[in-house]
């Protein structure tokens, strides 16, 4: 039996890979039972050929644990379901294959509404966001209207992108679909091209902007093996996730995995805000002075 059939049998809503920005080809997306049940954001991806799942926010989980949470079945039943899964070969349709980068319609210089959001709500300099990070704006458009457009560079080239809402009531981040990126967003570090000897690892781009060059974002609390290996290349590594318990647990796990590589690994627990952007400027300056400057 395939995982889609199991979910359908138990009445668990799901999305097939390639049909939603959060669900990659080769995966099935469901609402995460740990951080977003019934939100229809499909943050938790179940891999079609492996016994694991990964959430964009809270990271990786075993398929066995996922089934226990979402099916509300006896553990022995869930064990038998995992053991009997038909894994088959995952077919990737031509329109799902990654290839040439596609920039969405409407991307251009930031409009006053974008600049006001950055300066007044985030305490950031819009000119610096433009010149240093390449941030642009989207106005009236069919898709991604009135959002910040954030390019993702790798070795000097834009390989992917994401967008950030500037108002309330809409999904904060909408990433490039696989067909519109030349390299997967979660295979690189956002801001990696601006790092020298030390790297400060954050969850999202806004925290990286707040800390400045040397800070990177994994674009979600969950990180991939590719991102882990990218982080390990730097001799000084600092994990600076949000202050909430789930984020701190994930930060400590990342730090443990990095300790097997040569160099120094540190975990910073923020004191004056729940994330870097909400912290007092003095705390951010002290972090930079200690590790980056």
Protein Blocks (a to p, Z undefined) as FASTA:
>chain_A
ZZklmmmmnopacddehiafklcghiacdddfkloghklnomaccdfkbccdcdfklopa
dfklmmmmmnopafklmmmmmmmpcfbjcdddfklpccdddddehiacddfklmmmmmmm
nopafklmmmmnopacddddfbhphiacddddeehiafbdcdddfbehiafbacddfklc
cbdfklpcehklmpckbccddfblmlmmmnoghiacehiabdcfklmmmmmmpmbdcddd
dfbfklmmmmmmmmmmmmmpgcdddddddfkbcbfklpcfklmmmmmmmmmZZ
